[in-house]
């Protein structure tokens, strides 16, 4: 199931955000401004919770991998 959802996410990213101005790779995935994202685990310190959705606004290449 993970492979299928990863493939679907890549296809959707190419359709919905075809020409990103920049991108960063994390967790073997590419993230670009305007990408839709969903939190998949609770992080009480950052006050984000499983199922929260959002949009990537900016990329900080210096912080990638953190």
mmCIF file as Biopython writes it, N, C-alpha, C and O atoms, coordinates in Angstrom:
data_model
#
loop_
_atom_site.group_PDB
_atom_site.id
_atom_site.type_symbol
_atom_site.label_atom_id
_atom_site.label_alt_id
_atom_site.label_comp_id
_atom_site.label_asym_id
_atom_site.label_entity_id
_atom_site.label_seq_id
_atom_site.pdbx_PDB_ins_code
_atom_site.Cartn_x
_atom_site.Cartn_y
_atom_site.Cartn_z
_atom_site.occupancy
_atom_site.B_iso_or_equiv
_atom_site.auth_seq_id
_atom_site.auth_asym_id
_atom_site.pdbx_PDB_model_num
ATOM 1   N N  . UNK A ? 1  ? 0.819  -1.193 0.000   1.0 0.0 1  A 1 
ATOM 2   C CA . UNK A ? 1  ? 0.000  0.000  0.000   1.0 0.0 1  A 1 
ATOM 3   C C  . UNK A ? 1  ? 0.864  1.258  0.000   1.0 0.0 1  A 1 
ATOM 4   O O  . UNK A ? 1  ? 0.505  2.253  -0.631  1.0 0.0 1  A 1 
ATOM 5   N N  . UNK A ? 2  ? 1.992  1.225  0.697   1.0 0.0 2  A 1 
ATOM 6   C CA . UNK A ? 2  ? 2.869  2.395  0.749   1.0 0.0 2  A 1 
ATOM 7   C C  . UNK A ? 2  ? 3.389  2.733  -0.643  1.0 0.0 2  A 1 
ATOM 8   O O  . UNK A ? 2  ? 3.446  3.906  -1.012  1.0 0.0 2  A 1 
ATOM 9   N N  . UNK A ? 3  ? 3.767  1.723  -1.417  1.0 0.0 3  A 1 
ATOM 10  C CA . UNK A ? 3  ? 4.281  1.956  -2.768  1.0 0.0 3  A 1 
ATOM 11  C C  . UNK A ? 3  ? 3.201  2.579  -3.641  1.0 0.0 3  A 1 
ATOM 12  O O  . UNK A ? 3  ? 3.477  3.503  -4.406  1.0 0.0 3  A 1 
ATOM 13  N N  . UNK A ? 4  ? 1.977  2.081  -3.533  1.0 0.0 4  A 1 
ATOM 14  C CA . UNK A ? 4  ? 0.877  2.615  -4.335  1.0 0.0 4  A 1 
ATOM 15  C C  . UNK A ? 4  ? 0.584  4.067  -3.970  1.0 0.0 4  A 1 
ATOM 16  O O  . UNK A ? 4  ? 0.384  4.893  -4.861  1.0 0.0 4  A 1 
ATOM 17  N N  . UNK A ? 5  ? 0.555  4.392  -2.692  1.0 0.0 5  A 1 
ATOM 18  C CA . UNK A ? 5  ? 0.267  5.769  -2.296  1.0 0.0 5  A 1 
ATOM 19  C C  . UNK A ? 5  ? 1.418  6.698  -2.675  1.0 0.0 5  A 1 
ATOM 20  O O  . UNK A ? 5  ? 1.183  7.847  -3.048  1.0 0.0 5  A 1 
ATOM 21  N N  . UNK A ? 6  ? 2.655  6.219  -2.584  1.0 0.0 6  A 1 
ATOM 22  C CA . UNK A ? 6  ? 3.798  7.043  -2.995  1.0 0.0 6  A 1 
ATOM 23  C C  . UNK A ? 6  ? 3.733  7.331  -4.483  1.0 0.0 6  A 1 
ATOM 24  O O  . UNK A ? 6  ? 3.985  8.459  -4.908  1.0 0.0 6  A 1 
ATOM 25  N N  . UNK A ? 7  ? 3.396  6.323  -5.282  1.0 0.0 7  A 1 
ATOM 26  C CA . UNK A ? 7  ? 3.266  6.511  -6.729  1.0 0.0 7  A 1 
ATOM 27  C C  . UNK A ? 7  ? 2.143  7.487  -7.054  1.0 0.0 7  A 1 
ATOM 28  O O  . UNK A ? 7  ? 2.295  8.351  -7.918  1.0 0.0 7  A 1 
ATOM 29  N N  . UNK A ? 8  ? 1.020  7.348  -6.364  1.0 0.0 8  A 1 
ATOM 30  C CA . UNK A ? 8  ? -0.101 8.254  -6.571  1.0 0.0 8  A 1 
ATOM 31  C C  . UNK A ? 8  ? 0.287  9.683  -6.198  1.0 0.0 8  A 1 
ATOM 32  O O  . UNK A ? 8  ? -0.064 10.622 -6.912  1.0 0.0 8  A 1 
ATOM 33  N N  . UNK A ? 9  ? 0.998  9.858  -5.102  1.0 0.0 9  A 1 
ATOM 34  C CA . UNK A ? 9  ? 1.431  11.200 -4.691  1.0 0.0 9  A 1 
ATOM 35  C C  . UNK A ? 9  ? 2.347  11.831 -5.731  1.0 0.0 9  A 1 
ATOM 36  O O  . UNK A ? 9  ? 2.231  13.026 -6.007  1.0 0.0 9  A 1 
ATOM 37  N N  . UNK A ? 10 ? 3.248  11.059 -6.308  1.0 0.0 10 A 1 
ATOM 38  C CA . UNK A ? 10 ? 4.154  11.585 -7.337  1.0 0.0 10 A 1 
ATOM 39  C C  . UNK A ? 10 ? 3.361  12.027 -8.563  1.0 0.0 10 A 1 
ATOM 40  O O  . UNK A ? 10 ? 3.605  13.103 -9.108  1.0 0.0 10 A 1 
ATOM 41  N N  . UNK A ? 11 ? 2.412  11.199 -8.996  1.0 0.0 11 A 1 
ATOM 42  C CA . UNK A ? 11 ? 1.582  11.540 -10.151 1.0 0.0 11 A 1 
ATOM 43  C C  . UNK A ? 11 ? 0.758  12.802 -9.887  1.0 0.0 11 A 1 
ATOM 44  O O  . UNK A ? 11 ? 0.675  13.679 -10.747 1.0 0.0 11 A 1 
ATOM 45  N N  . UNK A ? 12 ? 0.154  12.896 -8.711  1.0 0.0 12 A 1 
ATOM 46  C CA . UNK A ? 12 ? -0.635 14.076 -8.365  1.0 0.0 12 A 1 
ATOM 47  C C  . UNK A ? 12 ? 0.229  15.324 -8.302  1.0 0.0 12 A 1 
ATOM 48  O O  . UNK A ? 12 ? -0.188 16.393 -8.748  1.0 0.0 12 A 1 
ATOM 49  N N  . UNK A ? 13 ? 1.425  15.197 -7.752  1.0 0.0 13 A 1 
ATOM 50  C CA . UNK A ? 13 ? 2.329  16.346 -7.671  1.0 0.0 13 A 1 
ATOM 51  C C  . UNK A ? 13 ? 2.658  16.858 -9.073  1.0 0.0 13 A 1 
ATOM 52  O O  . UNK A ? 13 ? 2.680  18.067 -9.302  1.0 0.0 13 A 1 
ATOM 53  N N  . UNK A ? 14 ? 2.910  15.958 -9.995  1.0 0.0 14 A 1 
ATOM 54  C CA . UNK A ? 14 ? 3.230  16.364 -11.370 1.0 0.0 14 A 1 
ATOM 55  C C  . UNK A ? 14 ? 2.046  17.026 -12.064 1.0 0.0 14 A 1 
ATOM 56  O O  . UNK A ? 14 ? 2.231  17.938 -12.870 1.0 0.0 14 A 1 
ATOM 57  N N  . UNK A ? 15 ? 0.825  16.571 -11.758 1.0 0.0 15 A 1 
ATOM 58  C CA . UNK A ? 15 ? -0.369 17.168 -12.361 1.0 0.0 15 A 1 
ATOM 59  C C  . UNK A ? 15 ? -0.751 18.495 -11.723 1.0 0.0 15 A 1 
ATOM 60  O O  . UNK A ? 15 ? -1.110 19.438 -12.427 1.0 0.0 15 A 1 
ATOM 61  N N  . UNK A ? 16 ? -0.679 18.578 -10.404 1.0 0.0 16 A 1 
ATOM 62  C CA . UNK A ? 16 ? -1.162 19.753 -9.686  1.0 0.0 16 A 1 
ATOM 63  C C  . UNK A ? 16 ? -0.120 20.844 -9.504  1.0 0.0 16 A 1 
ATOM 64  O O  . UNK A ? 16 ? -0.467 22.007 -9.298  1.0 0.0 16 A 1 
ATOM 65  N N  . UNK A ? 17 ? 1.145  20.479 -9.578  1.0 0.0 17 A 1 
ATOM 66  C CA . UNK A ? 17 ? 2.232  21.435 -9.361  1.0 0.0 17 A 1 
ATOM 67  C C  . UNK A ? 17 ? 3.358  21.100 -10.344 1.0 0.0 17 A 1 
ATOM 68  O O  . UNK A ? 17 ? 4.444  20.695 -9.929  1.0 0.0 17 A 1 
ATOM 69  N N  . UNK A ? 18 ? 3.099  21.269 -11.653 1.0 0.0 18 A 1 
ATOM 70  C CA . UNK A ? 18 ? 4.016  20.752 -12.668 1.0 0.0 18 A 1 
ATOM 71  C C  . UNK A ? 18 ? 5.354  21.483 -12.800 1.0 0.0 18 A 1 
ATOM 72  O O  . UNK A ? 18 ? 6.341  20.869 -13.206 1.0 0.0 18 A 1 
ATOM 73  N N  . UNK A ? 19 ? 5.413  22.764 -12.473 1.0 0.0 19 A 1 
ATOM 74  C CA . UNK A ? 19 ? 6.638  23.536 -12.666 1.0 0.0 19 A 1 
ATOM 75  C C  . UNK A ? 19 ? 7.037  24.266 -11.389 1.0 0.0 19 A 1 
ATOM 76  O O  . UNK A ? 19 ? 6.960  25.493 -11.334 1.0 0.0 19 A 1 
ATOM 77  N N  . UNK A ? 20 ? 7.463  23.532 -10.362 1.0 0.0 20 A 1 
ATOM 78  C CA . UNK A ? 20 ? 7.815  24.207 -9.103  1.0 0.0 20 A 1 
ATOM 79  C C  . UNK A ? 20 ? 9.047  25.085 -9.274  1.0 0.0 20 A 1 
ATOM 80  O O  . UNK A ? 20 ? 9.955  24.765 -10.041 1.0 0.0 20 A 1 
ATOM 81  N N  . UNK A ? 21 ? 9.060  26.191 -8.548  1.0 0.0 21 A 1 
ATOM 82  C CA . UNK A ? 21 ? 10.199 27.107 -8.613  1.0 0.0 21 A 1 
ATOM 83  C C  . UNK A ? 21 ? 11.412 26.549 -7.886  1.0 0.0 21 A 1 
ATOM 84  O O  . UNK A ? 21 ? 12.552 26.859 -8.231  1.0 0.0 21 A 1 
ATOM 85  N N  . UNK A ? 22 ? 11.157 25.725 -6.878  1.0 0.0 22 A 1 
ATOM 86  C CA . UNK A ? 22 ? 12.234 25.095 -6.116  1.0 0.0 22 A 1 
ATOM 87  C C  . UNK A ? 22 ? 11.679 23.858 -5.439  1.0 0.0 22 A 1 
ATOM 88  O O  . UNK A ? 22 ? 10.465 23.671 -5.358  1.0 0.0 22 A 1 
ATOM 89  N N  . UNK A ? 23 ? 12.574 23.017 -4.956  1.0 0.0 23 A 1 
ATOM 90  C CA . UNK A ? 23 ? 12.127 21.838 -4.220  1.0 0.0 23 A 1 
ATOM 91  C C  . UNK A ? 23 ? 13.217 21.377 -3.277  1.0 0.0 23 A 1 
ATOM 92  O O  . UNK A ? 23 ? 14.388 21.728 -3.425  1.0 0.0 23 A 1 
ATOM 93  N N  . UNK A ? 24 ? 12.804 20.584 -2.306  1.0 0.0 24 A 1 
ATOM 94  C CA . UNK A ? 24 ? 13.729 20.004 -1.355  1.0 0.0 24 A 1 
ATOM 95  C C  . UNK A ? 24 ? 13.345 18.537 -1.197  1.0 0.0 24 A 1 
ATOM 96  O O  . UNK A ? 24 ? 12.167 18.187 -1.264  1.0 0.0 24 A 1 
ATOM 97  N N  . UNK A ? 25 ? 14.334 17.688 -0.990  1.0 0.0 25 A 1 
ATOM 98  C CA . UNK A ? 25 ? 14.060 16.270 -0.791  1.0 0.0 25 A 1 
ATOM 99  C C  . UNK A ? 25 ? 14.206 15.926 0.680   1.0 0.0 25 A 1 
ATOM 100 O O  . UNK A ? 25 ? 15.170 16.312 1.341   1.0 0.0 25 A 1 
ATOM 101 N N  . UNK A ? 26 ? 13.219 15.187 1.171   1.0 0.0 26 A 1 
ATOM 102 C CA . UNK A ? 26 ? 13.229 14.710 2.549   1.0 0.0 26 A 1 
ATOM 103 C C  . UNK A ? 26 ? 12.486 13.388 2.584   1.0 0.0 26 A 1 
ATOM 104 O O  . UNK A ? 26 ? 11.438 13.243 1.955   1.0 0.0 26 A 1 
ATOM 105 N N  . UNK A ? 27 ? 13.014 12.444 3.300   1.0 0.0 27 A 1 
ATOM 106 C CA . UNK A ? 27 ? 12.379 11.135 3.416   1.0 0.0 27 A 1 
ATOM 107 C C  . UNK A ? 27 ? 12.174 10.482 2.046   1.0 0.0 27 A 1 
ATOM 108 O O  . UNK A ? 27 ? 11.174 9.800  1.822   1.0 0.0 27 A 1 
ATOM 109 N N  . UNK A ? 28 ? 13.114 10.692 1.147   1.0 0.0 28 A 1 
ATOM 110 C CA . UNK A ? 28 ? 13.064 10.170 -0.222  1.0 0.0 28 A 1 
ATOM 111 C C  . UNK A ? 28 ? 11.880 10.697 -1.022  1.0 0.0 28 A 1 
ATOM 112 O O  . UNK A ? 28 ? 11.432 10.055 -1.972  1.0 0.0 28 A 1 
ATOM 113 N N  . UNK A ? 29 ? 11.371 11.871 -0.636  1.0 0.0 29 A 1 
ATOM 114 C CA . UNK A ? 29 ? 10.285 12.524 -1.348  1.0 0.0 29 A 1 
ATOM 115 C C  . UNK A ? 29 ? 10.710 13.941 -1.688  1.0 0.0 29 A 1 
ATOM 116 O O  . UNK A ? 29 ? 11.521 14.536 -0.978  1.0 0.0 29 A 1 
ATOM 117 N N  . UNK A ? 30 ? 10.171 14.481 -2.763  1.0 0.0 30 A 1 
ATOM 118 C CA . UNK A ? 30 ? 10.436 15.868 -3.138  1.0 0.0 30 A 1 
ATOM 119 C C  . UNK A ? 30 ? 9.253  16.723 -2.711  1.0 0.0 30 A 1 
ATOM 120 O O  . UNK A ? 30 ? 8.102  16.381 -2.986  1.0 0.0 30 A 1 
ATOM 121 N N  . UNK A ? 31 ? 9.533  17.830 -2.042  1.0 0.0 31 A 1 
ATOM 122 C CA . UNK A ? 31 ? 8.507  18.767 -1.618  1.0 0.0 31 A 1 
ATOM 123 C C  . UNK A ? 31 ? 8.753  20.098 -2.305  1.0 0.0 31 A 1 
ATOM 124 O O  . UNK A ? 31 ? 9.889  20.569 -2.371  1.0 0.0 31 A 1 
ATOM 125 N N  . UNK A ? 32 ? 7.679  20.710 -2.823  1.0 0.0 32 A 1 
ATOM 126 C CA . UNK A ? 32 ? 7.767  21.968 -3.558  1.0 0.0 32 A 1 
ATOM 127 C C  . UNK A ? 32 ? 6.739  22.953 -3.010  1.0 0.0 32 A 1 
ATOM 128 O O  . UNK A ? 32 ? 5.725  22.536 -2.450  1.0 0.0 32 A 1 
ATOM 129 N N  . UNK A ? 33 ? 6.987  24.259 -3.164  1.0 0.0 33 A 1 
ATOM 130 C CA . UNK A ? 33 ? 5.962  25.219 -2.779  1.0 0.0 33 A 1 
ATOM 131 C C  . UNK A ? 33 ? 4.652  24.913 -3.504  1.0 0.0 33 A 1 
ATOM 132 O O  . UNK A ? 33 ? 4.661  24.543 -4.678  1.0 0.0 33 A 1 
ATOM 133 N N  . UNK A ? 34 ? 3.552  25.065 -2.818  1.0 0.0 34 A 1 
ATOM 134 C CA . UNK A ? 34 ? 2.184  24.825 -3.303  1.0 0.0 34 A 1 
ATOM 135 C C  . UNK A ? 34 ? 1.766  23.364 -3.196  1.0 0.0 34 A 1 
ATOM 136 O O  . UNK A ? 34 ? 0.615  23.045 -3.495  1.0 0.0 34 A 1 
ATOM 137 N N  . UNK A ? 35 ? 2.662  22.455 -2.778  1.0 0.0 35 A 1 
ATOM 138 C CA . UNK A ? 35 ? 2.276  21.059 -2.571  1.0 0.0 35 A 1 
ATOM 139 C C  . UNK A ? 35 ? 1.343  20.955 -1.376  1.0 0.0 35 A 1 
ATOM 140 O O  . UNK A ? 35 ? 1.512  21.664 -0.384  1.0 0.0 35 A 1 
ATOM 141 N N  . UNK A ? 36 ? 0.367  20.076 -1.473  1.0 0.0 36 A 1 
ATOM 142 C CA . UNK A ? 36 ? -0.509 19.771 -0.348  1.0 0.0 36 A 1 
ATOM 143 C C  . UNK A ? 36 ? 0.172  18.693 0.492   1.0 0.0 36 A 1 
ATOM 144 O O  . UNK A ? 36 ? 0.772  17.768 -0.055  1.0 0.0 36 A 1 
ATOM 145 N N  . UNK A ? 37 ? 0.084  18.808 1.802   1.0 0.0 37 A 1 
ATOM 146 C CA . UNK A ? 37 ? 0.713  17.847 2.709   1.0 0.0 37 A 1 
ATOM 147 C C  . UNK A ? 37 ? -0.247 17.486 3.843   1.0 0.0 37 A 1 
ATOM 148 O O  . UNK A ? 37 ? -1.154 18.248 4.177   1.0 0.0 37 A 1 
ATOM 149 N N  . UNK A ? 38 ? -0.021 16.293 4.430   1.0 0.0 38 A 1 
ATOM 150 C CA . UNK A ? 38 ? -0.815 15.859 5.570   1.0 0.0 38 A 1 
ATOM 151 C C  . UNK A ? 38 ? 0.128  15.331 6.641   1.0 0.0 38 A 1 
ATOM 152 O O  . UNK A ? 38 ? 1.037  14.552 6.354   1.0 0.0 38 A 1 
ATOM 153 N N  . UNK A ? 39 ? -0.096 15.759 7.865   1.0 0.0 39 A 1 
ATOM 154 C CA . UNK A ? 39 ? 0.667  15.261 9.009   1.0 0.0 39 A 1 
ATOM 155 C C  . UNK A ? 39 ? 0.209  13.840 9.310   1.0 0.0 39 A 1 
ATOM 156 O O  . UNK A ? 39 ? -0.993 13.577 9.366   1.0 0.0 39 A 1 
ATOM 157 N N  . UNK A ? 40 ? 1.152  12.920 9.504   1.0 0.0 40 A 1 
ATOM 158 C CA . UNK A ? 40 ? 0.782  11.522 9.723   1.0 0.0 40 A 1 
ATOM 159 C C  . UNK A ? 40 ? 1.121  11.018 11.121  1.0 0.0 40 A 1 
ATOM 160 O O  . UNK A ? 40 ? 0.950  9.835  11.414  1.0 0.0 40 A 1 
ATOM 161 N N  . UNK A ? 41 ? 1.600  11.908 11.981  1.0 0.0 41 A 1 
ATOM 162 C CA . UNK A ? 41 ? 1.870  11.534 13.374  1.0 0.0 41 A 1 
ATOM 163 C C  . UNK A ? 41 ? 1.721  12.779 14.240  1.0 0.0 41 A 1 
ATOM 164 O O  . UNK A ? 41 ? 2.020  13.888 13.798  1.0 0.0 41 A 1 
ATOM 165 N N  . UNK A ? 42 ? 1.267  12.597 15.446  1.0 0.0 42 A 1 
ATOM 166 C CA . UNK A ? 42 ? 1.127  13.722 16.366  1.0 0.0 42 A 1 
ATOM 167 C C  . UNK A ? 42 ? 2.499  14.276 16.753  1.0 0.0 42 A 1 
ATOM 168 O O  . UNK A ? 42 ? 3.434  13.517 17.011  1.0 0.0 42 A 1 
ATOM 169 N N  . UNK A ? 43 ? 2.608  15.603 16.792  1.0 0.0 43 A 1 
ATOM 170 C CA . UNK A ? 43 ? 3.800  16.276 17.305  1.0 0.0 43 A 1 
ATOM 171 C C  . UNK A ? 43 ? 3.299  17.357 18.255  1.0 0.0 43 A 1 
ATOM 172 O O  . UNK A ? 43 ? 2.997  18.478 17.845  1.0 0.0 43 A 1 
ATOM 173 N N  . UNK A ? 44 ? 3.219  17.000 19.521  1.0 0.0 44 A 1 
ATOM 174 C CA . UNK A ? 44 ? 2.624  17.893 20.502  1.0 0.0 44 A 1 
ATOM 175 C C  . UNK A ? 44 ? 3.440  19.169 20.693  1.0 0.0 44 A 1 
ATOM 176 O O  . UNK A ? 44 ? 2.865  20.222 20.966  1.0 0.0 44 A 1 
ATOM 177 N N  . UNK A ? 45 ? 4.761  19.103 20.557  1.0 0.0 45 A 1 
ATOM 178 C CA . UNK A ? 45 ? 5.595  20.296 20.714  1.0 0.0 45 A 1 
ATOM 179 C C  . UNK A ? 45 ? 5.303  21.329 19.638  1.0 0.0 45 A 1 
ATOM 180 O O  . UNK A ? 45 ? 5.277  22.528 19.915  1.0 0.0 45 A 1 
ATOM 181 N N  . UNK A ? 46 ? 5.083  20.868 18.413  1.0 0.0 46 A 1 
ATOM 182 C CA . UNK A ? 46 ? 4.795  21.786 17.297  1.0 0.0 46 A 1 
ATOM 183 C C  . UNK A ? 46 ? 3.304  22.025 17.124  1.0 0.0 46 A 1 
ATOM 184 O O  . UNK A ? 46 ? 2.890  22.802 16.264  1.0 0.0 46 A 1 
ATOM 185 N N  . UNK A ? 47 ? 2.498  21.356 17.942  1.0 0.0 47 A 1 
ATOM 186 C CA . UNK A ? 47 ? 1.050  21.464 17.898  1.0 0.0 47 A 1 
ATOM 187 C C  . UNK A ? 47 ? 0.474  21.128 16.526  1.0 0.0 47 A 1 
ATOM 188 O O  . UNK A ? 47 ? -0.408 21.822 16.022  1.0 0.0 47 A 1 
ATOM 189 N N  . UNK A ? 48 ? 0.992  20.038 15.925  1.0 0.0 48 A 1 
ATOM 190 C CA . UNK A ? 48 ? 0.413  19.471 14.708  1.0 0.0 48 A 1 
ATOM 191 C C  . UNK A ? 48 ? 0.041  18.031 15.004  1.0 0.0 48 A 1 
ATOM 192 O O  . UNK A ? 48 ? 0.736  17.332 15.741  1.0 0.0 48 A 1 
ATOM 193 N N  . UNK A ? 49 ? -1.050 17.606 14.427  1.0 0.0 49 A 1 
ATOM 194 C CA . UNK A ? 49 ? -1.616 16.315 14.805  1.0 0.0 49 A 1 
ATOM 195 C C  . UNK A ? 49 ? -1.965 15.478 13.580  1.0 0.0 49 A 1 
ATOM 196 O O  . UNK A ? 49 ? -2.214 16.009 12.498  1.0 0.0 49 A 1 
ATOM 197 N N  . UNK A ? 50 ? -1.978 14.181 13.766  1.0 0.0 50 A 1 
ATOM 198 C CA . UNK A ? 50 ? -2.288 13.245 12.704  1.0 0.0 50 A 1 
ATOM 199 C C  . UNK A ? 50 ? -3.571 13.668 11.986  1.0 0.0 50 A 1 
ATOM 200 O O  . UNK A ? 50 ? -4.615 13.844 12.615  1.0 0.0 50 A 1 
ATOM 201 N N  . UNK A ? 51 ? -3.483 13.830 10.664  1.0 0.0 51 A 1 
ATOM 202 C CA . UNK A ? 51 ? -4.640 14.229 9.865   1.0 0.0 51 A 1 
ATOM 203 C C  . UNK A ? 51 ? -4.693 15.701 9.535   1.0 0.0 51 A 1 
ATOM 204 O O  . UNK A ? 51 ? -5.468 16.101 8.667   1.0 0.0 51 A 1 
ATOM 205 N N  . UNK A ? 52 ? -3.878 16.540 10.210  1.0 0.0 52 A 1 
ATOM 206 C CA . UNK A ? 52 ? -3.843 17.955 9.861   1.0 0.0 52 A 1 
ATOM 207 C C  . UNK A ? 52 ? -3.324 18.095 8.429   1.0 0.0 52 A 1 
ATOM 208 O O  . UNK A ? 52 ? -2.398 17.389 8.031   1.0 0.0 52 A 1 
ATOM 209 N N  . UNK A ? 53 ? -3.921 19.003 7.659   1.0 0.0 53 A 1 
ATOM 210 C CA . UNK A ? 53 ? -3.497 19.226 6.280   1.0 0.0 53 A 1 
ATOM 211 C C  . UNK A ? 53 ? -2.994 20.653 6.128   1.0 0.0 53 A 1 
ATOM 212 O O  . UNK A ? 53 ? -3.352 21.549 6.892   1.0 0.0 53 A 1 
ATOM 213 N N  . UNK A ? 54 ? -2.156 20.833 5.122   1.0 0.0 54 A 1 
ATOM 214 C CA . UNK A ? 54 ? -1.611 22.159 4.870   1.0 0.0 54 A 1 
ATOM 215 C C  . UNK A ? 54 ? -1.020 22.249 3.487   1.0 0.0 54 A 1 
ATOM 216 O O  . UNK A ? 54 ? -1.124 21.317 2.690   1.0 0.0 54 A 1 
ATOM 217 N N  . UNK A ? 55 ? -0.405 23.367 3.209   1.0 0.0 55 A 1 
ATOM 218 C CA . UNK A ? 55 ? 0.232  23.633 1.924   1.0 0.0 55 A 1 
ATOM 219 C C  . UNK A ? 55 ? 1.649  24.124 2.185   1.0 0.0 55 A 1 
ATOM 220 O O  . UNK A ? 55 ? 1.870  24.962 3.060   1.0 0.0 55 A 1 
ATOM 221 N N  . UNK A ? 56 ? 2.608  23.603 1.427   1.0 0.0 56 A 1 
ATOM 222 C CA . UNK A ? 56 ? 3.990  24.070 1.533   1.0 0.0 56 A 1 
ATOM 223 C C  . UNK A ? 56 ? 4.021  25.495 0.998   1.0 0.0 56 A 1 
ATOM 224 O O  . UNK A ? 56 ? 3.644  25.739 -0.148  1.0 0.0 56 A 1 
ATOM 225 N N  . UNK A ? 57 ? 4.469  26.435 1.825   1.0 0.0 57 A 1 
ATOM 226 C CA . UNK A ? 57 ? 4.533  27.833 1.403   1.0 0.0 57 A 1 
ATOM 227 C C  . UNK A ? 57 ? 5.919  28.214 0.902   1.0 0.0 57 A 1 
ATOM 228 O O  . UNK A ? 57 ? 6.048  28.862 -0.136  1.0 0.0 57 A 1 
ATOM 229 N N  . UNK A ? 58 ? 6.957  27.815 1.631   1.0 0.0 58 A 1 
ATOM 230 C CA . UNK A ? 58 ? 8.325  28.151 1.243   1.0 0.0 58 A 1 
ATOM 231 C C  . UNK A ? 58 ? 9.228  26.944 1.483   1.0 0.0 58 A 1 
ATOM 232 O O  . UNK A ? 58 ? 8.879  26.011 2.207   1.0 0.0 58 A 1 
ATOM 233 N N  . UNK A ? 59 ? 10.383 26.993 0.860   1.0 0.0 59 A 1 
ATOM 234 C CA . UNK A ? 59 ? 11.391 25.946 1.034   1.0 0.0 59 A 1 
ATOM 235 C C  . UNK A ? 59 ? 12.611 26.577 1.686   1.0 0.0 59 A 1 
ATOM 236 O O  . UNK A ? 59 ? 13.100 27.611 1.232   1.0 0.0 59 A 1 
ATOM 237 N N  . UNK A ? 60 ? 13.099 25.953 2.749   1.0 0.0 60 A 1 
ATOM 238 C CA . UNK A ? 60 ? 14.326 26.381 3.404   1.0 0.0 60 A 1 
ATOM 239 C C  . UNK A ? 60 ? 15.356 25.293 3.174   1.0 0.0 60 A 1 
ATOM 240 O O  . UNK A ? 60 ? 15.430 24.334 3.943   1.0 0.0 60 A 1 
ATOM 241 N N  . UNK A ? 61 ? 16.151 25.431 2.126   1.0 0.0 61 A 1 
ATOM 242 C CA . UNK A ? 61 ? 17.114 24.389 1.755   1.0 0.0 61 A 1 
ATOM 243 C C  . UNK A ? 61 ? 18.136 24.138 2.858   1.0 0.0 61 A 1 
ATOM 244 O O  . UNK A ? 61 ? 18.650 23.026 2.985   1.0 0.0 61 A 1 
ATOM 245 N N  . UNK A ? 62 ? 18.434 25.158 3.655   1.0 0.0 62 A 1 
ATOM 246 C CA . UNK A ? 62 ? 19.397 24.994 4.750   1.0 0.0 62 A 1 
ATOM 247 C C  . UNK A ? 62 ? 18.874 24.065 5.835   1.0 0.0 62 A 1 
ATOM 248 O O  . UNK A ? 62 ? 19.661 23.441 6.548   1.0 0.0 62 A 1 
ATOM 249 N N  . UNK A ? 63 ? 17.553 23.965 5.968   1.0 0.0 63 A 1 
ATOM 250 C CA . UNK A ? 63 ? 16.957 23.148 7.021   1.0 0.0 63 A 1 
ATOM 251 C C  . UNK A ? 63 ? 16.540 21.768 6.515   1.0 0.0 63 A 1 
ATOM 252 O O  . UNK A ? 63 ? 15.992 20.974 7.280   1.0 0.0 63 A 1 
ATOM 253 N N  . UNK A ? 64 ? 16.791 21.467 5.234   1.0 0.0 64 A 1 
ATOM 254 C CA . UNK A ? 64 ? 16.348 20.175 4.701   1.0 0.0 64 A 1 
ATOM 255 C C  . UNK A ? 64 ? 17.045 19.031 5.442   1.0 0.0 64 A 1 
ATOM 256 O O  . UNK A ? 64 ? 18.205 19.128 5.842   1.0 0.0 64 A 1 
ATOM 257 N N  . UNK A ? 65 ? 16.295 17.960 5.603   1.0 0.0 65 A 1 
ATOM 258 C CA . UNK A ? 65 ? 16.824 16.798 6.312   1.0 0.0 65 A 1 
ATOM 259 C C  . UNK A ? 65 ? 16.601 16.853 7.793   1.0 0.0 65 A 1 
ATOM 260 O O  . UNK A ? 65 ? 16.907 15.885 8.489   1.0 0.0 65 A 1 
ATOM 261 N N  . UNK A ? 66 ? 16.076 17.951 8.312   1.0 0.0 66 A 1 
ATOM 262 C CA . UNK A ? 66 ? 15.798 18.073 9.744   1.0 0.0 66 A 1 
ATOM 263 C C  . UNK A ? 66 ? 14.375 17.679 10.041  1.0 0.0 66 A 1 
ATOM 264 O O  . UNK A ? 66 ? 13.952 17.716 11.196  1.0 0.0 66 A 1 
#
